[in-house]
C-alpha cells in the first residue's frame, strides 16, 4: 500500500489497523498516528494488541522491510487474511512528509 493511500484511508470511517514492528526506540522517535507497536516477538507470543476481527485490514510497517515481511507471515499464520505492507516503509512515509506521532 502506498503511503498517500494509507494517509487517505486513515481519514475515513473504516481505518486500517497499522502494525509498527520496529523496536521500541524506533517507535518512540516517531510513528504513524494510531499505529500499534507490535514487534515480531510480541506477535509470535500473542502479546500484541491486534484486532479480533480476522478480516480487518492490517498495514504492517518497519524501517526498511524485512521485519514487516516476517510480521506479515506471522499474522497470516494467526489467521489474518488482509495483511498489506506499507510501500517504502517508514522511510517512505517520512519522505512523503506525512504526519508522525511521538
Secondary structure, DSSP 8 states (H G I E B T S, - for coil): --HHHHHHHHTSSS--EEEE-S-HHHHHH-B-TT-EE--HHHHHTT-S---S-TTSEEEEE-SSSHHHHHHHHHHHHTT--EEEE-TTHHHHHHHTT---B-
